[in-house]
Amino acid sequence: MDEVWRLIEAYHAPIYFSDEAAAAYKAAGLKGYWMGYFASRSAPLGQPGPQAVTATFYNFAPRRVERAIPDAWKFCSSATVLDARLSAADQTLRRLLGDLVTAPELTEAAGLAVQAATACPPQGRPLAAAHQDLPVPAEPHLALWWATSVLREFRGDGHIAALLTGGLDGCEAVRAAVATGTAAPQQGEQRGWTQQEWDAAAERLTARGWLAADGALTEQGRAARAAIEDATERLAAPALDALGPAATERLTACLRPLAHRIVASGGANPIPTALALPPLPAS
């Protein structure tokens, strides 16, 4: 089951790192990378304030969010941001996929992924439900991108629920993910946490028995992290229930060449993130 989620993430994620996205958000009036990121990902919610964005994104320091939101909405509306994001996704995917943008497998993957995304139950999944409310684009490569956006946010919403149940706040979640090896060490700084907050999170995890003195996960910490990931997978399962095992296997097979082309073309996430699966290898 892990592979299909990694493929979904690989197809969706280039929107956060492409030159096309940076140019589109700048043209829309947004200022800098983080304003583009927070505004574009939260725009399906309308024009949310910093508290709502902090809540739904979870592992970012509030100050990081507050530097971008709500100022972003002074420069352009959420509708303008969404138009820019979809245009950037179109340009980015066409560049990365090349001839595969018209491949029969892509059209088949789009049909299956849209079926799964539209069937996702919205309860308790605010970001997924907001993205689900957006219209499905007509072009297959964008319909697939729409569906992967819904599906990855559905999994992400469930992961947040698992982190909350596991007793981890946003900074602790990133610190534990770094110790697990599923997030890069610079994630703390990138997410806006100060060194003092980072060290305090490590102290809390050490007192809980999750981290050893050298910052590595203890046996208890590994078991607790595994329980969180198991819960995440259980909570993600309903997204693919509408397809069933055979169609999910077919979706995986259709996504595989697309995702690997994206990675080989340089469109992969350069920094593994705390709320995402490990990145897909180049081959």
Secondary structure, 3 states (H helix, E strand, C coil): CHHHHHHHHHHHHHHHCCHHHHHHHHHHCCCHHHHHHHHHHHHHHCCCCHHHHHHHHCCCCHHHHHCCCCCHHHHCCHHHHHHHHHHHHHHHHHHHHHHHHHCHHHHHHHHHHHHHHHHCCCCCCHHHHHHHCCCCCCCHHHHHHHHHHHHHHHHHHHHHHHHHHCCCCHHHHHHHHHHHCCCCCCHHHHCCCCHHHHHHHHHHHHHCCCECCCCCECHHHHHHHHHHHHHHHHHHCHHHHCCHHHHHHHHHHHHHHHHHHHHHCCCCCCCCCCCCCCCCCCC
